[in-house]
Amino acid sequence: MSKRKQHHPDFKAKVALEALKGEETVSELASRFGTPPTMIHQGKKALLEGASGVFERGGRKVANVDEEQVKELHAKIGELAVANGFLVRKLKPWTGK
């Protein structure tokens, strides 16, 4: 059995825009791009539903940052840096550096 092919979002957008143009049928597009027709229908639907987000005020939305998770990750980085320094010191006699 072969794996399912995963397409890049840029490719999906290109195919969906071609479908919106209406110059070719979905089956023609599917054979031209080597994709299943259902992917073209889904991409076209997603493009139409998400197009209004392009024109929202404020442009792109700011990602929410979880400060607690950031603190935990910084603490973990500190622990790993200390452990790495310890291992470097302990391995010096064997590496000759």
PDB file as gemmi writes it, atoms N, CA and C in Angstrom:
CRYST1    1.000    1.000    1.000  90.00  90.00  90.00 P 1                      
ATOM      1  N   MET A   1       0.837  -1.184   0.000  1.00  0.00           N  
ATOM      2  CA  MET A   1       0.000   0.000   0.000  1.00  0.00           C  
ATOM      3  C   MET A   1       0.879   1.243   0.000  1.00  0.00           C  
ATOM      4  N   SER A   2       0.467   2.234  -0.749  1.00  0.00           N  
ATOM      5  CA  SER A   2       1.234   3.469  -0.799  1.00  0.00           C  
ATOM      6  C   SER A   2       0.684   4.452   0.229  1.00  0.00           C  
ATOM      7  N   LYS A   3       1.571   5.358   0.632  1.00  0.00           N  
ATOM      8  CA  LYS A   3       1.158   6.384   1.575  1.00  0.00           C  
ATOM      9  C   LYS A   3       0.295   7.418   0.859  1.00  0.00           C  
ATOM     10  N   ARG A   4      -0.529   8.088   1.624  1.00  0.00           N  
ATOM     11  CA  ARG A   4      -1.325   9.169   1.060  1.00  0.00           C  
ATOM     12  C   ARG A   4      -0.410  10.343   0.784  1.00  0.00           C  
ATOM     13  N   LYS A   5      -0.610  10.973  -0.326  1.00  0.00           N  
ATOM     14  CA  LYS A   5       0.218  12.107  -0.724  1.00  0.00           C  
ATOM     15  C   LYS A   5      -0.260  13.347   0.019  1.00  0.00           C  
ATOM     16  N   GLN A   6       0.671  14.070   0.604  1.00  0.00           N  
ATOM     17  CA  GLN A   6       0.333  15.299   1.316  1.00  0.00           C  
ATOM     18  C   GLN A   6       0.830  16.477   0.489  1.00  0.00           C  
ATOM     19  N   HIS A   7      -0.082  17.368   0.183  1.00  0.00           N  
ATOM     20  CA  HIS A   7       0.237  18.512  -0.655  1.00  0.00           C  
ATOM     21  C   HIS A   7       0.520  19.736   0.197  1.00  0.00           C  
ATOM     22  N   HIS A   8       1.402  20.582  -0.305  1.00  0.00           N  
ATOM     23  CA  HIS A   8       1.762  21.827   0.369  1.00  0.00           C  
ATOM     24  C   HIS A   8       0.582  22.799   0.270  1.00  0.00           C  
ATOM     25  N   PRO A   9       0.371  23.632   1.289  1.00  0.00           N  
ATOM     26  CA  PRO A   9      -0.744  24.585   1.242  1.00  0.00           C  
ATOM     27  C   PRO A   9      -0.707  25.514   0.027  1.00  0.00           C  
ATOM     28  N   ASP A  10       0.493  25.884  -0.429  1.00  0.00           N  
ATOM     29  CA  ASP A  10       0.582  26.730  -1.619  1.00  0.00           C  
ATOM     30  C   ASP A  10       0.010  26.019  -2.839  1.00  0.00           C  
ATOM     31  N   PHE A  11       0.301  24.738  -2.960  1.00  0.00           N  
ATOM     32  CA  PHE A  11      -0.221  23.947  -4.074  1.00  0.00           C  
ATOM     33  C   PHE A  11      -1.736  23.853  -3.996  1.00  0.00           C  
ATOM     34  N   LYS A  12      -2.256  23.617  -2.785  1.00  0.00           N  
ATOM     35  CA  LYS A  12      -3.700  23.507  -2.616  1.00  0.00           C  
ATOM     36  C   LYS A  12      -4.389  24.821  -2.982  1.00  0.00           C  
ATOM     37  N   ALA A  13      -3.774  25.943  -2.595  1.00  0.00           N  
ATOM     38  CA  ALA A  13      -4.346  27.248  -2.922  1.00  0.00           C  
ATOM     39  C   ALA A  13      -4.356  27.469  -4.431  1.00  0.00           C  
ATOM     40  N   LYS A  14      -3.294  27.068  -5.086  1.00  0.00           N  
ATOM     41  CA  LYS A  14      -3.209  27.217  -6.545  1.00  0.00           C  
ATOM     42  C   LYS A  14      -4.306  26.421  -7.233  1.00  0.00           C  
ATOM     43  N   VAL A  15      -4.504  25.184  -6.794  1.00  0.00           N  
ATOM     44  CA  VAL A  15      -5.526  24.328  -7.386  1.00  0.00           C  
ATOM     45  C   VAL A  15      -6.922  24.894  -7.106  1.00  0.00           C  
ATOM     46  N   ALA A  16      -7.156  25.376  -5.891  1.00  0.00           N  
ATOM     47  CA  ALA A  16      -8.462  25.934  -5.541  1.00  0.00           C  
ATOM     48  C   ALA A  16      -8.757  27.189  -6.359  1.00  0.00           C  
ATOM     49  N   LEU A  17      -7.746  28.017  -6.581  1.00  0.00           N  
ATOM     50  CA  LEU A  17      -7.951  29.210  -7.405  1.00  0.00           C  
ATOM     51  C   LEU A  17      -8.273  28.837  -8.848  1.00  0.00           C  
ATOM     52  N   GLU A  18      -7.602  27.815  -9.349  1.00  0.00           N  
ATOM     53  CA  GLU A  18      -7.905  27.336 -10.699  1.00  0.00           C  
ATOM     54  C   GLU A  18      -9.347  26.834 -10.777  1.00  0.00           C  
ATOM     55  N   ALA A  19      -9.804  26.178  -9.717  1.00  0.00           N  
ATOM     56  CA  ALA A  19     -11.179  25.677  -9.692  1.00  0.00           C  
ATOM     57  C   ALA A  19     -12.173  26.832  -9.661  1.00  0.00           C  
ATOM     58  N   LEU A  20     -11.827  27.894  -8.934  1.00  0.00           N  
ATOM     59  CA  LEU A  20     -12.721  29.047  -8.864  1.00  0.00           C  
ATOM     60  C   LEU A  20     -12.826  29.770 -10.197  1.00  0.00           C  
ATOM     61  N   LYS A  21     -11.771  29.727 -10.987  1.00  0.00           N  
ATOM     62  CA  LYS A  21     -11.815  30.378 -12.298  1.00  0.00           C  
ATOM     63  C   LYS A  21     -12.903  29.770 -13.165  1.00  0.00           C  
ATOM     64  N   GLY A  22     -13.083  28.476 -13.061  1.00  0.00           N  
ATOM     65  CA  GLY A  22     -14.136  27.803 -13.799  1.00  0.00           C  
ATOM     66  C   GLY A  22     -13.809  27.549 -15.261  1.00  0.00           C  
ATOM     67  N   GLU A  23     -12.557  27.683 -15.651  1.00  0.00           N  
ATOM     68  CA  GLU A  23     -12.169  27.459 -17.038  1.00  0.00           C  
ATOM     69  C   GLU A  23     -12.097  25.971 -17.380  1.00  0.00           C  
ATOM     70  N   GLU A  24     -11.880  25.130 -16.367  1.00  0.00           N  
ATOM     71  CA  GLU A  24     -11.805  23.688 -16.567  1.00  0.00           C  
ATOM     72  C   GLU A  24     -12.723  23.013 -15.559  1.00  0.00           C  
ATOM     73  N   THR A  25     -13.134  21.811 -15.875  1.00  0.00           N  
ATOM     74  CA  THR A  25     -13.965  21.051 -14.937  1.00  0.00           C  
ATOM     75  C   THR A  25     -13.081  20.506 -13.819  1.00  0.00           C  
ATOM     76  N   VAL A  26     -13.723  20.074 -12.759  1.00  0.00           N  
ATOM     77  CA  VAL A  26     -12.989  19.529 -11.621  1.00  0.00           C  
ATOM     78  C   VAL A  26     -12.219  18.274 -12.028  1.00  0.00           C  
ATOM     79  N   SER A  27     -12.821  17.445 -12.852  1.00  0.00           N  
ATOM     80  CA  SER A  27     -12.123  16.227 -13.272  1.00  0.00           C  
ATOM     81  C   SER A  27     -10.912  16.559 -14.149  1.00  0.00           C  
ATOM     82  N   GLU A  28     -11.008  17.586 -14.960  1.00  0.00           N  
ATOM     83  CA  GLU A  28      -9.848  18.015 -15.763  1.00  0.00           C  
ATOM     84  C   GLU A  28      -8.728  18.528 -14.862  1.00  0.00           C  
ATOM     85  N   LEU A  29      -9.112  19.318 -13.877  1.00  0.00           N  
ATOM     86  CA  LEU A  29      -8.111  19.824 -12.927  1.00  0.00           C  
ATOM     87  C   LEU A  29      -7.477  18.685 -12.143  1.00  0.00           C  
ATOM     88  N   ALA A  30      -8.295  17.719 -11.760  1.00  0.00           N  
ATOM     89  CA  ALA A  30      -7.789  16.587 -10.983  1.00  0.00           C  
ATOM     90  C   ALA A  30      -6.750  15.812 -11.780  1.00  0.00           C  
ATOM     91  N   SER A  31      -7.020  15.592 -13.054  1.00  0.00           N  
ATOM     92  CA  SER A  31      -6.047  14.850 -13.857  1.00  0.00           C  
ATOM     93  C   SER A  31      -4.819  15.703 -14.158  1.00  0.00           C  
ATOM     94  N   ARG A  32      -5.006  17.002 -14.345  1.00  0.00           N  
ATOM     95  CA  ARG A  32      -3.869  17.892 -14.631  1.00  0.00           C  
ATOM     96  C   ARG A  32      -2.922  18.006 -13.438  1.00  0.00           C  
ATOM     97  N   PHE A  33      -3.483  18.145 -12.247  1.00  0.00           N  
ATOM     98  CA  PHE A  33      -2.657  18.326 -11.051  1.00  0.00           C  
ATOM     99  C   PHE A  33      -2.359  17.022 -10.322  1.00  0.00           C  
ATOM    100  N   GLY A  34      -2.995  15.934 -10.710  1.00  0.00           N  
ATOM    101  CA  GLY A  34      -2.757  14.654 -10.063  1.00  0.00           C  
ATOM    102  C   GLY A  34      -3.317  14.577  -8.659  1.00  0.00           C  
ATOM    103  N   THR A  35      -4.489  15.160  -8.473  1.00  0.00           N  
ATOM    104  CA  THR A  35      -5.135  15.160  -7.161  1.00  0.00           C  
ATOM    105  C   THR A  35      -6.532  14.567  -7.292  1.00  0.00           C  
ATOM    106  N   PRO A  36      -7.087  14.081  -6.197  1.00  0.00           N  
ATOM    107  CA  PRO A  36      -8.465  13.587  -6.253  1.00  0.00           C  
ATOM    108  C   PRO A  36      -9.449  14.752  -6.353  1.00  0.00           C  
ATOM    109  N   PRO A  37     -10.558  14.568  -7.039  1.00  0.00           N  
ATOM    110  CA  PRO A  37     -11.561  15.639  -7.175  1.00  0.00           C  
ATOM    111  C   PRO A  37     -12.100  16.127  -5.833  1.00  0.00           C  
ATOM    112  N   THR A  38     -12.177  15.232  -4.843  1.00  0.00           N  
ATOM    113  CA  THR A  38     -12.699  15.667  -3.536  1.00  0.00           C  
ATOM    114  C   THR A  38     -11.790  16.708  -2.893  1.00  0.00           C  
ATOM    115  N   MET A  39     -10.473  16.575  -3.110  1.00  0.00           N  
ATOM    116  CA  MET A  39      -9.554  17.572  -2.558  1.00  0.00           C  
ATOM    117  C   MET A  39      -9.801  18.934  -3.199  1.00  0.00           C  
ATOM    118  N   ILE A  40     -10.124  18.937  -4.486  1.00  0.00           N  
ATOM    119  CA  ILE A  40     -10.391  20.199  -5.172  1.00  0.00           C  
ATOM    120  C   ILE A  40     -11.667  20.830  -4.645  1.00  0.00           C  
ATOM    121  N   HIS A  41     -12.707  20.014  -4.460  1.00  0.00           N  
ATOM    122  CA  HIS A  41     -13.965  20.532  -3.917  1.00  0.00           C  
ATOM    123  C   HIS A  41     -13.759  21.086  -2.506  1.00  0.00           C  
ATOM    124  N   GLN A  42     -13.020  20.361  -1.665  1.00  0.00           N  
ATOM    125  CA  GLN A  42     -12.773  20.813  -0.294  1.00  0.00           C  
ATOM    126  C   GLN A  42     -11.939  22.091  -0.279  1.00  0.00           C  
ATOM    127  N   GLY A  43     -10.937  22.148  -1.146  1.00  0.00           N  
ATOM    128  CA  GLY A  43     -10.094  23.339  -1.203  1.00  0.00           C  
ATOM    129  C   GLY A  43     -10.863  24.554  -1.671  1.00  0.00           C  
ATOM    130  N   LYS A  44     -11.709  24.364  -2.646  1.00  0.00           N  
ATOM    131  CA  LYS A  44     -12.537  25.457  -3.156  1.00  0.00           C  
ATOM    132  C   LYS A  44     -13.477  25.969  -2.068  1.00  0.00           C  
ATOM    133  N   LYS A  45     -14.094  25.030  -1.336  1.00  0.00           N  
ATOM    134  CA  LYS A  45     -15.012  25.407  -0.255  1.00  0.00           C  
ATOM    135  C   LYS A  45     -14.262  26.151   0.856  1.00  0.00           C  
ATOM    136  N   ALA A  46     -13.075  25.642   1.235  1.00  0.00           N  
ATOM    137  CA  ALA A  46     -12.289  26.283   2.289  1.00  0.00           C  
ATOM    138  C   ALA A  46     -11.840  27.676   1.867  1.00  0.00           C  
ATOM    139  N   LEU A  47     -11.487  27.831   0.601  1.00  0.00           N  
ATOM    140  CA  LEU A  47     -11.053  29.130   0.102  1.00  0.00           C  
ATOM    141  C   LEU A  47     -12.196  30.130   0.144  1.00  0.00           C  
ATOM    142  N   LEU A  48     -13.373  29.709  -0.253  1.00  0.00           N  
ATOM    143  CA  LEU A  48     -14.527  30.602  -0.227  1.00  0.00           C  
ATOM    144  C   LEU A  48     -14.911  30.984   1.203  1.00  0.00           C  
ATOM    145  N   GLU A  49     -14.831  30.021   2.132  1.00  0.00           N  
ATOM    146  CA  GLU A  49     -15.196  30.307   3.523  1.00  0.00           C  
ATOM    147  C   GLU A  49     -14.152  31.183   4.217  1.00  0.00           C  
ATOM    148  N   GLY A  50     -12.886  31.001   3.891  1.00  0.00           N  
ATOM    149  CA  GLY A  50     -11.831  31.748   4.568  1.00  0.00           C  
ATOM    150  C   GLY A  50     -11.421  33.036   3.896  1.00  0.00           C  
ATOM    151  N   ALA A  51     -12.002  33.342   2.734  1.00  0.00           N  
ATOM    152  CA  ALA A  51     -11.600  34.538   1.989  1.00  0.00           C  
ATOM    153  C   ALA A  51     -11.924  35.817   2.743  1.00  0.00           C  
ATOM    154  N   SER A  52     -12.979  35.825   3.525  1.00  0.00           N  
ATOM    155  CA  SER A  52     -13.343  37.036   4.258  1.00  0.00           C  
ATOM    156  C   SER A  52     -12.288  37.396   5.298  1.00  0.00           C  
ATOM    157  N   GLY A  53     -11.544  36.415   5.781  1.00  0.00           N  
ATOM    158  CA  GLY A  53     -10.501  36.675   6.768  1.00  0.00           C  
ATOM    159  C   GLY A  53      -9.358  37.508   6.220  1.00  0.00           C  
ATOM    160  N   VAL A  54      -9.185  37.508   4.925  1.00  0.00           N  
ATOM    161  CA  VAL A  54      -8.124  38.305   4.304  1.00  0.00           C  
ATOM    162  C   VAL A  54      -8.403  39.786   4.473  1.00  0.00           C  
ATOM    163  N   PHE A  55      -9.667  40.145   4.481  1.00  0.00           N  
ATOM    164  CA  PHE A  55     -10.040  41.547   4.513  1.00  0.00           C  
ATOM    165  C   PHE A  55     -10.417  42.059   5.900  1.00  0.00           C  
ATOM    166  N   GLU A  56     -10.197  41.258   6.935  1.00  0.00           N  
ATOM    167  CA  GLU A  56     -10.508  41.701   8.292  1.00  0.00           C  
ATOM    168  C   GLU A  56      -9.552  42.811   8.707  1.00  0.00           C  
ATOM    169  N   ARG A  57     -10.047  43.697   9.516  1.00  0.00           N  
ATOM    170  CA  ARG A  57      -9.206  44.787  10.023  1.00  0.00           C  
ATOM    171  C   ARG A  57      -8.136  44.235  10.939  1.00  0.00           C  
ATOM    172  N   GLY A  58      -6.975  44.807  10.876  1.00  0.00           N  
ATOM    173  CA  GLY A  58      -5.892  44.396  11.750  1.00  0.00           C  
ATOM    174  C   GLY A  58      -4.988  43.346  11.143  1.00  0.00           C  
ATOM    175  N   GLY A  59      -5.304  42.886   9.967  1.00  0.00           N  
ATOM    176  CA  GLY A  59      -4.436  41.920   9.300  1.00  0.00           C  
ATOM    177  C   GLY A  59      -4.401  40.593  10.026  1.00  0.00           C  
ATOM    178  N   ARG A  60      -3.200  40.068  10.171  1.00  0.00           N  
ATOM    179  CA  ARG A  60      -3.044  38.751  10.805  1.00  0.00           C  
ATOM    180  C   ARG A  60      -3.296  38.836  12.297  1.00  0.00           C  
ATOM    181  N   LYS A  61      -3.819  37.757  12.819  1.00  0.00           N  
ATOM    182  CA  LYS A  61      -4.100  37.714  14.251  1.00  0.00           C  
ATOM    183  C   LYS A  61      -2.827  37.385  15.017  1.00  0.00           C  
ATOM    184  N   VAL A  62      -2.699  37.998  16.173  1.00  0.00           N  
ATOM    185  CA  VAL A  62      -1.536  37.763  17.020  1.00  0.00           C  
ATOM    186  C   VAL A  62      -1.717  36.445  17.752  1.00  0.00           C  
ATOM    187  N   ALA A  63      -0.677  35.647  17.770  1.00  0.00           N  
ATOM    188  CA  ALA A  63      -0.744  34.353  18.442  1.00  0.00           C  
ATOM    189  C   ALA A  63      -0.821  34.553  19.951  1.00  0.00           C  
ATOM    190  N   ASN A  64      -1.636  33.747  20.604  1.00  0.00           N  
ATOM    191  CA  ASN A  64      -1.742  33.804  22.057  1.00  0.00           C  
ATOM    192  C   ASN A  64      -0.528  33.115  22.668  1.00  0.00           C  
ATOM    193  N   VAL A  65       0.104  33.789  23.643  1.00  0.00           N  
ATOM    194  CA  VAL A  65       1.286  33.240  24.287  1.00  0.00           C  
ATOM    195  C   VAL A  65       0.912  32.834  25.704  1.00  0.00           C  
ATOM    196  N   ASP A  66       1.168  31.588  26.028  1.00  0.00           N  
ATOM    197  CA  ASP A  66       0.909  31.083  27.369  1.00  0.00           C  
ATOM    198  C   ASP A  66       2.160  31.339  28.204  1.00  0.00           C  
ATOM    199  N   GLU A  67       2.097  32.353  29.060  1.00  0.00           N  
ATOM    200  CA  GLU A  67       3.267  32.761  29.847  1.00  0.00           C  
ATOM    201  C   GLU A  67       3.759  31.651  30.766  1.00  0.00           C  
ATOM    202  N   GLU A  68       2.827  30.881  31.328  1.00  0.00           N  
ATOM    203  CA  GLU A  68       3.210  29.790  32.228  1.00  0.00           C  
ATOM    204  C   GLU A  68       4.023  28.733  31.475  1.00  0.00           C  
ATOM    205  N   GLN A  69       3.594  28.407  30.269  1.00  0.00           N  
ATOM    206  CA  GLN A  69       4.318  27.422  29.472  1.00  0.00           C  
ATOM    207  C   GLN A  69       5.695  27.953  29.072  1.00  0.00           C  
ATOM    208  N   VAL A  70       5.773  29.238  28.770  1.00  0.00           N  
ATOM    209  CA  VAL A  70       7.060  29.844  28.416  1.00  0.00           C  
ATOM    210  C   VAL A  70       8.028  29.741  29.588  1.00  0.00           C  
ATOM    211  N   LYS A  71       7.542  30.002  30.804  1.00  0.00           N  
ATOM    212  CA  LYS A  71       8.390  29.903  31.998  1.00  0.00           C  
ATOM    213  C   LYS A  71       8.882  28.474  32.201  1.00  0.00           C  
ATOM    214  N   GLU A  72       7.971  27.510  32.008  1.00  0.00           N  
ATOM    215  CA  GLU A  72       8.354  26.105  32.157  1.00  0.00           C  
ATOM    216  C   GLU A  72       9.416  25.717  31.136  1.00  0.00           C  
ATOM    217  N   LEU A  73       9.245  26.168  29.916  1.00  0.00           N  
ATOM    218  CA  LEU A  73      10.214  25.837  28.870  1.00  0.00           C  
ATOM    219  C   LEU A  73      11.572  26.489  29.126  1.00  0.00           C  
ATOM    220  N   HIS A  74      11.568  27.712  29.620  1.00  0.00           N  
ATOM    221  CA  HIS A  74      12.831  28.370  29.963  1.00  0.00           C  
ATOM    222  C   HIS A  74      13.535  27.635  31.101  1.00  0.00           C  
ATOM    223  N   ALA A  75      12.769  27.163  32.076  1.00  0.00           N  
ATOM    224  CA  ALA A  75      13.356  26.399  33.176  1.00  0.00           C  
ATOM    225  C   ALA A  75      13.962  25.100  32.649  1.00  0.00           C  
ATOM    226  N   LYS A  76      13.274  24.439  31.737  1.00  0.00           N  
ATOM    227  CA  LYS A  76      13.776  23.189  31.168  1.00  0.00           C  
ATOM    228  C   LYS A  76      15.055  23.442  30.365  1.00  0.00           C  
ATOM    229  N   ILE A  77      15.101  24.539  29.633  1.00  0.00           N  
ATOM    230  CA  ILE A  77      16.313  24.891  28.887  1.00  0.00           C  
ATOM    231  C   ILE A  77      17.479  25.101  29.845  1.00  0.00           C  
ATOM    232  N   GLY A  78      17.203  25.761  30.969  1.00  0.00           N  
ATOM    233  CA  GLY A  78      18.250  25.973  31.963  1.00  0.00           C  
ATOM    234  C   GLY A  78      18.765  24.655  32.519  1.00  0.00           C  
ATOM    235  N   GLU A  79      17.851  23.741  32.840  1.00  0.00           N  
ATOM    236  CA  GLU A  79      18.260  22.427  33.356  1.00  0.00           C  
ATOM    237  C   GLU A  79      19.123  21.687  32.349  1.00  0.00           C  
ATOM    238  N   LEU A  80      18.719  21.710  31.096  1.00  0.00           N  
ATOM    239  CA  LEU A  80      19.478  21.009  30.054  1.00  0.00           C  
ATOM    240  C   LEU A  80      20.842  21.645  29.825  1.00  0.00           C  
ATOM    241  N   ALA A  81      20.919  22.968  29.932  1.00  0.00           N  
ATOM    242  CA  ALA A  81      22.206  23.651  29.765  1.00  0.00           C  
ATOM    243  C   ALA A  81      23.161  23.254  30.891  1.00  0.00           C  
ATOM    244  N   VAL A  82      22.654  23.167  32.113  1.00  0.00           N  
ATOM    245  CA  VAL A  82      23.491  22.762  33.248  1.00  0.00           C  
ATOM    246  C   VAL A  82      23.959  21.321  33.059  1.00  0.00           C  
ATOM    247  N   ALA A  83      23.060  20.439  32.685  1.00  0.00           N  
ATOM    248  CA  ALA A  83      23.417  19.041  32.473  1.00  0.00           C  
ATOM    249  C   ALA A  83      24.430  18.903  31.346  1.00  0.00           C  
ATOM    250  N   ASN A  84      24.264  19.669  30.283  1.00  0.00           N  
ATOM    251  CA  ASN A  84      25.194  19.623  29.163  1.00  0.00           C  
ATOM    252  C   ASN A  84      26.579  20.097  29.591  1.00  0.00           C  
ATOM    253  N   GLY A  85      26.640  21.173  30.372  1.00  0.00           N  
ATOM    254  CA  GLY A  85      27.927  21.667  30.871  1.00  0.00           C  
ATOM    255  C   GLY A  85      28.614  20.641  31.754  1.00  0.00           C  
ATOM    256  N   PHE A  86      27.854  19.974  32.595  1.00  0.00           N  
ATOM    257  CA  PHE A  86      28.397  18.933  33.463  1.00  0.00           C  
ATOM    258  C   PHE A  86      29.004  17.809  32.627  1.00  0.00           C  
ATOM    259  N   LEU A  87      28.260  17.360  31.628  1.00  0.00           N  
ATOM    260  CA  LEU A  87      28.748  16.265  30.785  1.00  0.00           C  
ATOM    261  C   LEU A  87      29.991  16.673  29.999  1.00  0.00           C  
ATOM    262  N   VAL A  88      30.045  17.887  29.542  1.00  0.00           N  
ATOM    263  CA  VAL A  88      31.230  18.358  28.808  1.00  0.00           C  
ATOM    264  C   VAL A  88      32.450  18.319  29.718  1.00  0.00           C  
ATOM    265  N   ARG A  89      32.312  18.772  30.960  1.00  0.00           N  
ATOM    266  CA  ARG A  89      33.439  18.760  31.908  1.00  0.00           C  
ATOM    267  C   ARG A  89      33.871  17.335  32.224  1.00  0.00           C  
ATOM    268  N   LYS A  90      32.919  16.413  32.408  1.00  0.00           N  
ATOM    269  CA  LYS A  90      33.242  15.051  32.767  1.00  0.00           C  
ATOM    270  C   LYS A  90      33.862  14.270  31.595  1.00  0.00           C  
ATOM    271  N   LEU A  91      33.544  14.637  30.365  1.00  0.00           N  
ATOM    272  CA  LEU A  91      34.058  13.912  29.209  1.00  0.00           C  
ATOM    273  C   LEU A  91      35.402  14.443  28.704  1.00  0.00           C  
ATOM    274  N   LYS A  92      35.865  15.588  29.262  1.00  0.00           N  
ATOM    275  CA  LYS A  92      37.120  16.163  28.786  1.00  0.00           C  
ATOM    276  C   LYS A  92      38.306  15.208  28.899  1.00  0.00           C  
ATOM    277  N   PRO A  93      38.436  14.439  29.993  1.00  0.00           N  
ATOM    278  CA  PRO A  93      39.602  13.541  30.061  1.00  0.00           C  
ATOM    279  C   PRO A  93      39.618  12.497  28.942  1.00  0.00           C  
ATOM    280  N   TRP A  94      38.468  12.085  28.438  1.00  0.00           N  
ATOM    281  CA  TRP A  94      38.424  11.060  27.410  1.00  0.00           C  
ATOM    282  C   TRP A  94      38.541  11.616  25.994  1.00  0.00           C  
ATOM    283  N   THR A  95      38.100  12.858  25.804  1.00  0.00           N  
ATOM    284  CA  THR A  95      38.143  13.425  24.455  1.00  0.00           C  
ATOM    285  C   THR A  95      39.471  14.094  24.160  1.00  0.00           C  
ATOM    286  N   GLY A  96      40.209  14.479  25.177  1.00  0.00           N  
ATOM    287  CA  GLY A  96      41.507  15.126  24.995  1.00  0.00           C  
ATOM    288  C   GLY A  96      41.414  16.581  24.583  1.00  0.00           C  
ATOM    289  N   LYS A  97      40.289  17.186  24.758  1.00  0.00           N  
ATOM    290  CA  LYS A  97      40.137  18.589  24.362  1.00  0.00           C  
ATOM    291  C   LYS A  97      40.179  19.477  25.566  1.00  0.00           C  
TER     292      LYS A  97                                                      
END                                                                             
